[in-house]
Amino acid sequence: MTFEAECLHCKWTATPATDGAAVDVECMSHTGRSGHKGFRRVCTSFAMVVRDE
């Protein structure tokens, strides 16, 4: 899984990470610096399908 976030008020984005808490910390730091409180969060998972022959 990969967690991502982007600010709803500017073009800031968090560094994508496999640890959701790390992305949360980046969002909180951005709020502290900018006062922006809204974020769009995305969690993406990937699947690999292997054909059994």
TORGU-350308 format. One line per field, with one value per residue (C-alpha): residue number from 1; residue in one letter; x, z, y. Coordinates in Angstrom, 1 decimal, always signed. Layout:
BEGIN
resi	[NUM,...]
resn	[A,...]
x	[X,...]
z	[Z,...]
y	[Y,...]
# end
This chain:
BEGIN
resi	[1,2,3,4,5,6,7,8,9,10,11,12,13,14,15,16,17,18,19,20,21,22,23,24,25,26,27,28,29,30,31,32,33,34,35,36,37,38,39,40,41,42,43,44,45,46,47,48,49,50,51,52,53]
resn	[M,T,F,E,A,E,C,L,H,C,K,W,T,A,T,P,A,T,D,G,A,A,V,D,V,E,C,M,S,H,T,G,R,S,G,H,K,G,F,R,R,V,C,T,S,F,A,M,V,V,R,D,E]
x	[+0.0,+1.1,-0.3,-0.4,-1.9,-2.3,-3.4,-6.8,-5.7,-2.3,-0.2,+1.6,+1.9,+3.2,+5.9,+4.2,+5.0,+4.1,+3.5,+0.3,+1.4,+4.4,+2.1,-0.1,+2.9,+3.8,+0.2,+0.3,+3.7,+2.2,-0.8,+1.6,+3.5,+0.6,-2.5,-4.1,-6.3,-7.9,-6.1,-7.1,-5.8,-5.3,-4.4,-3.4,-2.8,-1.4,-2.0,+0.2,-1.6,+0.5,-0.9,-0.7,+0.4]
z	[+0.0,-0.7,+1.2,-0.3,+0.6,-1.0,+0.4,-0.6,-0.4,-2.3,-4.4,-1.5,-1.5,+1.0,+0.0,-0.8,+1.8,+2.8,+6.4,+6.7,+9.9,+8.2,+5.7,+8.6,+10.3,+7.0,+6.9,+10.5,+9.8,+6.7,+8.8,+11.4,+8.7,+6.6,+8.6,+5.9,+7.5,+4.5,+2.7,+0.1,+1.2,-1.1,-0.2,-3.2,-3.2,-6.1,-7.0,-9.2,-11.0,-12.0,-14.4,-13.3,-16.2]
y	[+0.0,+3.5,+6.5,+10.0,+13.4,+16.8,+20.1,+21.4,+25.0,+25.0,+22.8,+21.1,+17.3,+14.8,+12.4,+9.1,+6.4,+2.9,+4.2,+6.2,+7.8,+9.4,+11.0,+12.2,+13.8,+15.7,+17.0,+18.2,+19.9,+21.6,+22.8,+24.2,+26.1,+27.3,+27.1,+24.9,+22.3,+20.3,+17.4,+14.9,+11.5,+8.5,+4.9,+2.8,-0.9,-3.0,-6.6,-8.8,-11.6,-14.6,-17.1,-20.7,-22.9]
# end
